[in-house]
């Protein structure tokens, strides 16, 4: 399976020069814990970093840094790991595990943002599939009882 088949296509983005207040308000409005920081080039949104609610709390507020003195680009993660839509899902999950990242922006062949692969979404999808497998066991047992009796 390819990353592009499972990534979330509704990515909330912000420009690097956005204020931390704007960033936090956008997270709250969309009920998300992260934003992909992008720059627009050639009509595409190119991911440059990720900014999380944890970055704001631990990296800014806990350090007693005045939020008005920094912007999203100052606080975002700079070592951005991305996946291409055609990348293998299991290999991408392994990369996420090795690098300790919970979110992986998904880009097209030109580097434009297409989606995001998130640990939370993957767990939800896998739990749903495990539930389907569990139902299969029950259905199979029921069919066998009906057939054998």
Phi, psi and omega in degrees: 000146182260151181304319182298339180282335185243348183293153176280122183274352179262087183258130177269125186238163177211152178278153182300332183273005179292145180288161177294326177297314177300318181298310180296321179295321179294318176300315181295315182299323183259002178055048178235158179255005180207156175227143173270125179273123186231156169239140180271126179221126178057035179080003179245150175270114183261119181293134179243338181183177176234140176237125182249164175298326177295321176302318181293314183287308186280320184274342186239297185293316180294334178270001179057041176270135180292116182302335180285350182267351181229165177232181183302320180294331178287327189260344184295161173288138183262334179272078185278125175259130178233166173233152174269154181306324184273359179296150178292132183299312184295322177294322179293320177297318178298319177297318178300316181297311181299320183271351178070037178247142181262347184225138184224105176299142181249128184241159175274184183298336180267001181089004179282143181294128179242335183181191177214138177256118184241141178307314182302317179294319180296318179298318179298316179296316181293322178296320177297317180293322176295323175298319177297319178295320178297320177295324178300318179301312180297319180295317180296317180295320179297315179298320180294318179297317180294323183285321185278342183265000000 
